[in-house]
Amino acid sequence: MKEAENILHAHGIKLRTYWPGQYYTTCPQCSAKRSKKHRQTKCLGVKIEANGRVIWHCNHCDWSGPEKPERRDRKIVPTYKYRDRDGAIRFGKVRNPPGAKIKCWFCHPDGKGGWAKGLGGADASILYRIDEVAAAIANAARA
């Protein structure tokens, strides 16, 4: 439950215990700004699940979290680049960290120096490192 505790502390949320369950506490976003009479009102609901996942929501100011990172800002970096026989990159395969629901996914060059999700019409039957295999066969034929 240390991970839940770290996430909550990073957002200024303090609880008496960090065991799985539903809790209510003051909201670090709005409680200090409220009238003296209502500053101690426990308006922030916090749920800690058995797997350590934590979510919260304030019934007063609607603050909720934790915030999810913008996936659009995530830079795609393929783990494996698939090239054709001439060495031109046709698509890439991105391997996710162990334990992820989706183990890997494909991306393709976007024409602007970056990558876009999906195959982009590329032929997915290309063998990995086929350009190196073709070069090795050509070198062996010369010898």
C-alpha positions in Angstrom: 0.0 0.0 0.0 3.1 2.2 0.0 2.4 3.2 -3.7 -1.1 4.5 -2.8 0.4 6.4 0.1 3.0 8.0 -2.1 0.4 9.0 -4.7 -1.9 10.5 -2.1 1.0 12.4 -0.3 2.2 13.8 -3.7 -1.3 15.4 -4.1 -1.5 16.6 -0.5 -4.0 14.1 0.6 -3.5 12.7 4.1 -5.3 9.7 5.6 -5.0 7.9 9.0 -4.4 4.6 7.2 -3.6 3.5 3.6 -5.3 0.1 3.7 -7.8 -0.8 0.9 -11.2 0.8 1.5 -13.3 4.0 1.2 -12.2 7.1 3.2 -13.3 10.7 3.6 -11.0 13.6 4.4 -10.6 17.3 3.8 -9.8 18.4 0.3 -6.3 20.0 -0.2 -7.7 21.9 -3.2 -10.7 23.7 -1.6 -11.0 23.1 2.2 -8.5 25.8 3.2 -10.5 28.4 1.1 -13.8 27.5 2.7 -15.4 29.4 5.6 -13.9 28.7 9.0 -17.0 26.7 9.9 -16.6 24.3 6.9 -12.8 24.0 6.7 -12.8 20.6 8.5 -15.7 19.1 6.5 -14.6 15.8 5.0 -15.7 16.4 1.4 -13.0 14.4 -0.4 -13.8 10.7 -1.0 -10.8 8.5 -1.5 -10.9 4.8 -2.6 -7.9 2.5 -2.2 -8.4 -0.8 -4.0 -6.8 -4.1 -3.0 -4.4 -3.9 -6.0 -3.1 -0.5 -4.8 -5.0 1.6 -7.3 -6.3 4.8 -5.8 -8.9 7.3 -7.0 -10.4 10.4 -5.3 -13.2 12.9 -5.9 -14.2 16.1 -4.0 -17.9 16.6 -3.5 -17.4 20.3 -3.1 -15.0 21.5 -5.9 -15.2 18.4 -8.2 -11.4 17.8 -8.0 -10.6 14.2 -8.9 -7.6 12.1 -9.7 -5.1 11.0 -10.1 -4.7 12.8 -13.4 -4.0 10.5 -16.3 -1.1 11.5 -18.5 -2.0 12.7 -22.0 -1.4 9.8 -24.3 -1.2 12.2 -27.3 2.0 13.6 -25.9 3.6 10.2 -25.6 6.4 9.8 -28.0 6.4 6.6 -30.0 9.7 4.8 -30.0 9.6 1.4 -31.8 11.5 -1.4 -30.1 11.9 -3.3 -33.4 12.2 -1.6 -36.8 11.1 -3.7 -39.8 13.0 -2.8 -43.0 12.5 -4.1 -46.6 15.3 -5.8 -48.5 16.7 -2.4 -49.5 16.9 -1.2 -45.9 13.9 1.2 -46.0 11.9 1.2 -42.7 8.4 0.0 -43.4 7.0 -0.3 -39.9 7.9 -0.8 -36.3 6.8 -2.9 -33.3 6.6 -1.3 -29.9 6.8 -3.7 -27.0 4.9 -2.7 -23.8 6.3 -3.2 -20.3 5.8 -6.7 -18.7 2.3 -7.1 -17.3 0.6 -4.8 -19.7 -2.7 -6.1 -21.2 -1.4 -5.4 -24.8 2.0 -6.9 -25.2 2.9 -5.0 -28.3 1.6 -2.9 -31.1 2.6 -1.6 -34.5 3.5 1.9 -35.8 4.8 3.3 -39.1 6.9 6.3 -40.2 4.6 9.4 -40.4 6.7 11.1 -43.1 7.7 13.9 -40.8 10.5 12.1 -38.9 8.2 10.6 -36.3 5.9 7.6 -35.9 2.2 7.1 -36.1 0.1 4.2 -34.7 -0.8 1.3 -36.9 0.8 -0.3 -39.9 -0.1 2.5 -42.3 -0.7 0.1 -45.1 2.7 -1.6 -44.7 3.1 -5.3 -45.5 3.3 -7.0 -42.1 4.7 -10.2 -43.6 8.2 -8.6 -43.9 10.7 -10.6 -41.9 12.5 -8.9 -39.1 16.1 -7.8 -40.3 15.4 -9.1 -43.8 17.8 -6.4 -45.1 20.6 -8.0 -43.1 19.7 -11.5 -44.2 19.7 -10.3 -47.9 23.1 -8.7 -47.4 24.5 -11.9 -45.8 23.2 -14.0 -48.7 24.7 -11.6 -51.2 28.1 -11.6 -49.4 28.1 -15.4 -49.2 27.3 -15.6 -53.0 30.4 -13.4 -53.7 32.7 -15.6 -51.6 
